[in-house]
Amino acid sequence: MEEPKWQPWVKWEELAKEGDLEAQHRLALSIWEGWSTPYPDPERSIELWRKGADAGHVKSMFKLWRSERILPAFMVEGDRKASIKEIASKLEAEIEGKGKKADAETVQFLSEILLDKSSGEYDAVRGRKLRKQARQLYTATLEKRKGQDAEICYHLGMLYSESECVTHGDFDGNNELSFQFLKMGAEMGCPPALFRVSESYVTGTGVSTNLALGYTWAVKAAKTGFYLGYDRLAYHYYTGMGVQKNYLKVFKLLKLLRALGAEAFGNGNSLTYVLAIISYNGGYGVIKNFKFALRHLALSTSVMPQLVAIEKASGESNNDLKNPFGMMGEIFFMGGHGVKRSVKEAVTSWQEGEKQEARMGEMGDGHRVGRYIAAIECADVLYSTPEEQQNARREGIASMKKYKSLSDFADFAEAYLYARDLHSQRESRDAIINRLLKWKDSHHADQFAVYLADRELKDLFLKQDPVSFYYGLGVERDFKKAEEAFLARADSDDPFILFKLGCLYYVGGYGLEKNGKAAVKWFKKGARKGDRRCQFGLNMCYVNGVGCTALPTQQGLQQMVQLIQEGGPTGFGDTAELGLPHETVQEKADLAFVRGFVQVWGFVRVRPDLVPERMGTAVEVLTETIEGPGATDPFWHFLAVTELQRLGQYVELEEGENKELFDHVVETILKLEKEEPMKTEQQQKERKALKSEGEEKGSGEKEEAEQKGAEEGEEQGEKEGEVEASKREDEKKEEEEGGEKENA
């Protein structure tokens, strides 16, 4: 069913050409808000209101006064000829002249003047009374039109919004009523109402939080061509709210918004800065590209001061608003992905960022640590004379020793001093490794932090530990060497050693043959000692028939349920006597994680008929397993991928939702194949067979009718916006083409 089209501005434009001042005012409002144009055009709106004001139209006079307060740069001297006192008097006279038939918008405008403390006409009691009257007048008009006026529904929704009411000193807001009116307007196709409904579902304002519905309404808003609809949809894909994260779709939507003239995105962040972040982090459909990120970070420096000023004026903190020079320095310091490493360029960027912090926001502590390290390790590159180099190293060490002032990077700075023998005290190598692993774990989302930790871990020669061979920390992953090292310590009966030996034999690969019986042996030995990890591993052997006869599905499920119901500590840790890092990063999974995995396992194995209903949850849990512990541990990776394969087998290829679910699972599996660390010959054959099967099933359906549902609406909205934005896009063409090639 085609979405309703709400385009009253077409009629307003026709009437405005005939000299209708009210229609001209409404047209100007639609242009100001971006309803009737690809992007808001305040200059054109002000021009129309100026014409109306010159002709004595009091609403146009009010909007001209309001525009001057918001965008004074667009105003001319003649716009200030009518004082706010005169405008208030004219609005008052018009309301009194019409009595009970007064225009709701006129009453609303007068209330805004009286509730504005800076207007010189402040009267809180009368202003609140007028806002209440405006709501009543809008409601009466809506009833006469039998609820069929999307614009009035939108205005009522905003007039009842508690946040809007508080802004105007009105304490009679009602978010539930606000949502009801916005929903009515949205169902009639009103673009701003669609946007607000999506926002309400995400924030739980006036309705229960439902991220999936928030995404659905964002798609509807984007389909109308409304720029905030594109913005909202991009935000869902960027954050993964109600939908799988997809940076490639974010990239396309942000490019479209930029072509329309947008500079900000989401919570007021620079659009070009977000494009840079996507290219900096990579993933979710986008290849990491430091060169493209650098270009867009440089572009964001022109708009960032304005956004920071807006943030300060609003009094609200935006954690996403970061100084672009900080990330530019990180890119130069790390190098790679299209950019040559240059410590000198990194330091220059950070120094410039410090100068611009007042205008462009703070950079955080990472850049300070980076500068200190550069001074300590690369003074000969940064300075020309031996004296300058010596002073730089001395200052760098002294600054690093004040690590307590580095807040978020304090633990790393202390570990760095120990690792480089620059600390006043000494610490064992294993204790330093433990510090770095813990810090890296808590900062796994920060690419620069991970890079700094990995540098030190590599320098500490982690290849001497069996842990390093198992996880590939600083060395090539080698299960054969890990086996030798673990077996040499197996007599200690440490649960960690027993569990890792079981994992090695369960998965196999990396120079070691898979051995199910050996896996059962070591898991069983640890399970008898009460170790939860080994109990879980042993159960996986039983239910999958690895090294033993497979248990019946229901019996296997009972054992799994018993495991997660027993509770208690997981025992994920190592003993100090073995010289292994205590609570290594990869082994910090807890029973909550195991519980989620077992629940997914249970419904996939025992109740495949429920798969379509719970597919989203299952894929999410299994994907989190792969991206979390599975990113470094082949055992967890293998288990999660195996269950994803089973999901793909259970979902039938039919039209509608099930087909989309199957496609999503197969796409997820095939994508993971490119990153999967498993390398045994048998596993490669299994993966190849799955891939061929998925391609065979999907090849005959590529030419079918357009995909139904939310995706169809999103793509149609993108195409409509691209047509409308073509004129603006030409001037940015050269720059964007370069970015597209790098992200191909």
N, C-alpha and C positions, 0 to 999 in steps of 0.2 A: 504494500500500500504506500502510495507516494505521500511524503510529508506535506502538511498544509503550508502554503506560501503566504506570508504576511508581509505585504508591500504597500502600505497606505501612502508612502511617500510619492508613489507614481501619480496618485490623484492630487496630492499636495502640490507637486511641481506644476501640474496643469493649471490648478487654481491660482498659484502664485504668479504665473505668467499673465493671468487675467486681472491681476491687481488685488487679489485676496490677501490681506495682510496677516490674518490668522493662519492661513495655509502656508504663507511664506515663513512665519515664525516656526511652525511645526516642521517644515522642511529643513530649516536651519538647525533645529534641535536634532533631527535624525542624522544630519551630516556631522554635527558636533560629536554625537555618540558613536558614529560609525555604523549606524543601522543601514543607511541607504548608499553608503560608499564603501569601497574596499578597506578604507582606513579613515579614522577621524580627520576632518579637514577644518580645524578651528578658524583659519583665515577666511575661508569661504562662508562659514557660519556667521562670523562677525560682520562680514560684508552685508549679508542678508538682514541681520538684526539692525545694522546701521541704517539701511534703507527703511526698515519698519519704524525705527525710532524717529527718523527725519519726518516720517508721515504721521507721527503722533501715536503710534501703536505702543501702549504702555508695557505689554509683556516684552516686546523687543527692547524697550528702554531698560527694563530690569535685567534681561540677559546680557545686555551690553555692559551694564554696571558690574554684573557678576563675572563676565569675561575679563574685564579690566583687572579685577583682583587676582584672577588665576593666571592670565597670560597678558601682562601689561605691554609686552613687546609688540603685540599685534594692534595696539590701539593708536589712534591719531588724536590730535588736540581737540577736534570738534566732538569727539565721543564723550567728553567730560562736561558738556554744557548743561546737562540735566543732573541736578544734585539728587542724592538718595532721598532727601526729604521730599523733593518734588515727586519723585517716582512713587514713594510710599503714599503720598496724598492722592495721586492719580489712581493707584490701585484701590485705595480706600473708597474714593468716590465711585469707582466702577462697581465695587461690591455693594455699596449702599444703594446705588441706582437700580440694581437688579434684584435686591432683596433676597428672597428665598431661592430665586432662580440664578443666583450668582454663579459665576464660572469657578469650578473647583480649582483649576490651575491658578487663577488669579488669587484666590484665597491662600493657596499654598505659597505663592511667591511672596505675598505680604507677610505671612508667618515667618518666612526665612529671614526677611529684613528685621522683624521685631525680635527674633531669637539670636541675631548676630550682635554680639557685644561690641564689635568694632564699627557697627554701622552708624552709631550716633542716634539710633531710633530704638534702642533696646527696650523691650517690654515683655518679660518672660511670661507673665500671666496671660496677657492678650495673645502672645505668639502661640502658646500651647493650645489655647482655646481655638484659634484659627486653624491649627493643624488638625484638631479633632473635627472641626467643621468641614475641612477639605476632604477628610476620609468619608464623612457622611454624604457629602455631595457626590463624590466619585461613586460610592456604593449605590446611591439612588439612581444615578445615570446608568450604571451597569445593570440594575434591575429592570429599568425601562427597555434596555437593549437585550434583555433576557440572557445576560451573561456573555453576549457575543461581542466583546470589545477587548482585544488583546492588550492594547495600550493602557486602558484604564486598569485592567488586572495587574499589569506591571507596576503602574504608579501606586496602586493600593498595596501591592507587595512591598514596595520600598517604603511607603509611609508607615506600615506596620512593623518593619524591620527594627528590632531592638537596638542594633548597633547604629542605624541611621537616626533613630529617635534620640539616642543619647548624644550623638553629635550635634543635634539641634536643640538640646536642652529639653527634650520631650520624654516623659517617663511613662507613656502609655503604649509602649510597643508590645507586640505579641508575635513572637516568631512562628508559632503554629499557624496563626491567621495569615501571616506574611507568606509562608510556604504555600498555603492553599491557593492564594491569589496568583502567586508566581507560577504554580503548576497549571492553573487555568490558562494563563497567558501563554505558557510554554506549549500546551497542547494545541493552541491555535497558531503556533509557529512563530511567536514573537522571539527574535534572536536574543535580546538581553535577558528575557525571562528564562529561556532555555539554559543560558549560561549560569544564571543564578540558581536554578533548580539543581544543576550538576554540582555547583559549589555547595549547596545545602546538604546534598547526600554525602559529600565527602567530609564536611565539617560537623554533620549532625545538627544543623541549625533548623529547628522547627520540625524535624523529622529524624527518625532513627538513622544512624550512620549506615551507609551501604555503598561501598566503594565501586562495586560492579555497576550499580545503577548510576552512580556519578559518572562513570566512564560512558555508559549508554547515552546519557543526556548530553555529555560533551560531544559525542559523535553527531547527535542531532543538531547541536548548535553550530558545529563546523559545517554541516551539510548546507546550512542557510548561507554560507559565505561570510558569516560574522567573524571578524578578526579575533575577538575574544574566545570564540568557539575553537578556532585553530590553536590559540594559546592554551586553552584548558585541555584540549586533547593532547597536545604535546607534553603538557605537564603530567598527564596520566602515564604516558609512555616513558617519560623521563624518571618518574618515581616508582613506577610499577603499581600504582594504585588501581585496583580493580581490573588489571590487565597485565600480561607479561611485559616486562621492560623491553623496549625496542628502540635503541638509539638511532637506528637508521631512519625510522619513521619520525623521530624527534628532529633529526637533521633536516629531513625534507620539509616538515612543517615550519621549522624556524627559518629556513631559507625562504619559504613562501611569505612568512610574516615580515621578513626583512625586505623582500621585494615590494610589499605593500606599504612600507615606510615605518615599520615598528622598530623601536630601539630597545625596549624592555621586554622581559619575559617572566612569567610566573609571579613571584613575590617582589617584583621590581628589580630583578637582576638584569645585567646587560645581556642582550640577546647574543651578541658576538662572543661575549665571555663564555656563555653556556655552550656555544658551538665549539669553542676552544677546549672546554672541559671534556666534551664528548670525544674529541679527537685525541686529547691527552690520555684519557683513560682507556679508550677503545672498548671493544666488547659489545654484546647485544646487537650484533649486525654491523658494527663499524670497526674498521681496521685502525689500530693505533697509528697516529700520524702527528709527530711532534712539529713538523714543518708547517702543516696547516694550522695547528694549535697556536704556534708562535705568531702567524700572520693575524689570526683573529684576536689574540690577546693584545696585539699592537692596535688593532682597530677599536677594541673596547676602551682603550685609554681616553678616547675623545669623548665618550658618553658617560664614563664612570663618575667623573666629578659631579655631573648633574644628578645622577641617581643617588649618590652619597648625600648630596645636599637635600634631596627630597626625603631621604630616610631620616636625616637629622631633624628636618622641619616637622615630620610626622611624629617624632618621638618614639617610633617603633624600631626595634633592632631586627635587621635582616642578616641572618647568619650566612646566607648564600652570597652576600655582596663582599667579594674579596678583591684585594689589590692585585691587578693583573701582573705587575712586575715581579711579584713573588713566584708565580708559576713560571714566568719567563726565565727567571734565574734557575729554577729547578730543572727545566728542560736543558739549558746549556750545561749545567753541572753534570747531569746524567748522560746526555747525548744519546744518539741512536734514533731510529724511526725517522730518518730523513734529516737529522740535525747532527752536525759534527760537535763533539764535546769540546767545550771551551770554558775553563774555570774563570778566565778573565772576563768573558762576556757575562757569566753568571754573577760574578761579584759586581760588575757594572750595573746590571739589572737590579740587583738587590739594593745597591746604593741609591739608585734613582727612585726605587720604590719607597725607601725610607724618607726621602725628600718629599715625596708626594702623598705620604700617609694621611695628612690632614684633608687632602682633596679626594683621594681615591680609596680610603679605608686601610685597615691594618693588614699586614702580611702574615701574622702569626710568628711562632718561634722557629719554624723550620729554616727560614732564610738566615736567621742569626747563627744557628748551628752550622749551616752551610758556609757562611762567611768565616767562622772561626776555623773550621776544618781546612778551608782554602788557604787561610793564613798560615796554619801549622804545616800543611803538607805541600803547598805550592807557592810559597813565598818567592822562590826564585823566578816564577813565571809572572808574578804580579808586580815585583819591584826590581829595580835595576842594580842598586848598589848593595854590597854585603851588609852594610849597616842597616839599611831599610829592611832587608830580608830578616835579619836577626831580630829587629824590633817587632816586626809583624808576627813572627813566630811566638815571641815572648808575650805579646798582647793577646794573640789567639789562645794560647794555653791559659793565661790568666783569666780571660773571659769565659773559657770553657769550665774552669774550676768554680765559677760562680753559677754552677748548673742549677742550683735551687731556684734561681730567678727565671729559668727557662720553662717553667711550668710544664707544658705538655711534652717537651723534649728533655726534661730534666733527667729521667732515668736513662735515656740513651746517652746523654752527655757523660754521666757518671760511668756507664759501661765503657764508653769510648776511652775515657781517661785510664781505666783499669787495663783495657786491652792494649793500649799504646804505652803502658808503663809510665804514665804521666801523673798518676794519682800519688798522693803522699803515702798511701798504704798499699798493700799488696792483696791480691785475691786470686784464688785458684782459677785455672783455665776453665774448669767445668762450671764454676760459679759465674764466671763472666758469660759463658755460653748461655747459661740459664737466664741471666738478666736480659740478654739480647733476644732470646727466643720469646720470652714473656712480653717484652716491649713490642716486638714485631707482631705478635699475635694480637695485642690490643690496638695496633695501628695498621692492621692488614688492609684497610680501605685507603690508606694514604700511600700513594706510589713512591713518593720521595722518602718517606720514613722506612718503607720496606727496602728501598735501594740502599740507604745508609746502613741499616742493620745487616743486610746481606754482605756488604763490603767487609764489615768487621768479622762476620762469621766465617767468611772465606779465608781471611787472613789468619784466623785461629786454627787453620788446618783441621777442619771438621772431619776430613777423610780418615782420621785415626779412630773415629767412633763407628760402631755398627749402625747407629741411628742415622748417620750421614749417608751410608750406602743404601739404607732402606728408603729414606725420604729424598735422596738426591740433593742433600744440602752441601753445596760447595763442590760436589763431585758428581760424576755420572752415577745414576742409580744402578746398583749392581746387587742383585739378590744373592748371588753365589758368595760374594764377599761378606754380605750381611749375615748369611747363614753361618759361615765359618766363625764370624765374630760372636754371634749370639750363642752358638753351640758351646763355644769356649767358656761362656759364663752361665750356661744353663744349670749347672750344679747348684747354683745359689738358690734355685727355685723362686726367683723373683717373678711375680706375676706379669710384669711388663715383658720380660724376656720370653716367657712361655707364650704369651699372647702373640707377640711379634713372630715367633717361630711358626705358630699355627697359621697366621696370616700369610707368611711367605709360601708355605706349602699349599694353602687353599687357592691362592691366585696363580702362583708360578710366573714364569717369564723372567726377563732380565738376567739370563744365564742360568736359571734354575728350573728344573722340571717340576711340573705340578705333581703333588703327592698327597692325595686325599687321606690315606691312612695315617701319614705322618701328621697332617693337620689335626685329625681327630685325636691322635696321641697327645700332642702338646696342649690343645684346647682342654682335653679331659683332665690333664695333670693340673692345669690352672683352675679349672672348674671345681675340682675336689678341694681346693684351698679356699673356695668361696669367692673367687674373682669374677665379677660381673661380666667383664669383657670376654673372658674365656668361656663363661657359661653361654653368652650370646653366640660366640663363634662356634661352640659345640652344637648348639641348637641349629645354626645355619647348616652345619654338616648333616645333621639328622634330617632336616626338612628337605634338603636339596639332594640327598643321597651322595654326598661327597665323602669318599673313603668308607662308606657303610651303606647298608640298605635303607632307602628312604622311608621315613615314617609316613603313615596315612596323614593327609592334610589336616584333619581335625585334631589328631593327636599332637601334631607339630604345633598347631596354633595354641593348644592348651599349655604346652611347655613354654611357648613364647609369652603368653599372658601371665603365667606363673612368674616368669623372670621379671617382668616389669611391675608386677604387683608387690613383689617382695620389698622393693624400695631399698633404702640404705645407700651408702657411698659406692661409687663405681670402682674405686680403687685405681683410678687412672694416675699413676705416678711411678717413680723409680726410686730405688734406694741409693743413698749416698755412697755406700760401699762400692757400688759398681762403677762409680765415676761417670754415670750418665746424668744428663740434665733432669732435674726434678720437674714433674708436670710439663713434659715437653708439649709444645704448641699443638702438635697433631693429635695428642692423646687427651685433650681437655674436653672431649665430648662427655655429656652426662646422661643420666637416665631419661631426662626429658627428650633428648634427641633419639635415644634408642626406642622410647615409647612411641614417638611419632612414626619412626621407621617401621616398627612392628605392626602398628595399626594399619598403615598402608599395605604392608605385606599381607596382613590378615584378610582385608577385603578383596585384594587382587586375587589371592589364592582360593579363598573360601566362597566369596560371593561375587563372581565376575559379572553377574547381572546388575550390580550396583555401580559398575565402572563408569558408565556415562554420567551418573548423577554426581559422582565424587571425583571425576577426572581432574578438575582444576586443583583440588587439594592434594591429590596424589602426585601430580606432576610437580607441584610446588615443593612438596616435601622432598621428593627424590632429586629434584634439581638443586635444592639447597644442600642436600647431602653431597652431590657431586661438586658443587662450587665451594662448599665448606671443607669438611675433613677429606672429601674425595679429591680435592685439588692437589693434595700432597700425598695422600695415602691410597695406594692402589687397591687395598682391600675394600674400603668403603666405596670407592669408585666402581669397582667390579659389582658389588652387591646392588647399588642403585641402578646401574645401567641394565643389569639383568631384569630388575623389576619393571623398568621402563619398556623393555622388550616385551614383557608379558602384557603390559597395558596395550601395546600396539596390536598384539594378537587378539585381544578380547573385543576391541571396539570394531563394530561392523562398518563396512563401507556402504553407507546409505546417504541419501540426500539429507540435508539439514544438519543438525547439531552433531550427530555422531560422526559424520564425515569430517567435519572441521576438527573434532577432537582427535580422530585418527591421524589426520594430516599433521596436527600439532605435535603429537607424540613422535611420529616418524621423523618430523623435522628436527625435534629436540634430540632424538637418538643420533641421527646422521650428523648433526652439528657437533655433538659430543665426540663422535668418532674421530674428528680431526684433532681433538685435544686429548683423547684417551691415552693414558700411559701404558696400557696393556700391549704386550708384543709377542706373545706366544703364537706359534703357527696355528694351533687349533682355534684360538680366539680370533685371529685375523680372518679365518675361514668363516666363522660364525657371523662376524660383523659384516663381512662382504655379502653373505647370503641374505642377511636382513636388509642391507642397503638395496640389493637387487630386487628383492621382493617389494620393498616400499616404492621403488622407482617404477616397477612393472604395474603395480596397482594404481599409481598416481598418473601414469602417462596417458591413459585413455580418458582422463577427466579434465585435462587442462583446457580444452576448448569448450567446456560446458557453459551454460548461462552464467551471468555475473553472480558472484558470491552474494548470498543474502545476508541481511542483518546489519550489525554495526559497521563491519568493515566496508560494506558497499556504500553506506552513507558517508563514511570518512573519505573514501577515495573520490566519491562524487563531489564532496565539499572541497577537496583539494583542487580538483580540476576546475571547478567554478572560480575558485579564488585565483588560480593561476592565470585564467583568461583576464580577469579584472585587473590583475597586477602587472600585465605584460608591459604597459607603458613605463611603469616605474622600474621594472627589472632591467631594462636596457642599460641604464647608467651604471648598474653594478655588475654587468655581464662579465667583463674581463676578469674581475676579481673572483667571482663565483666559479667561473669555468676552471680556474686554476685549482680551487678547493675541491671541485668535483673530481678532477683527474686524480688528485692525490688520495681521495677517499674511495676511488673505484674499487 
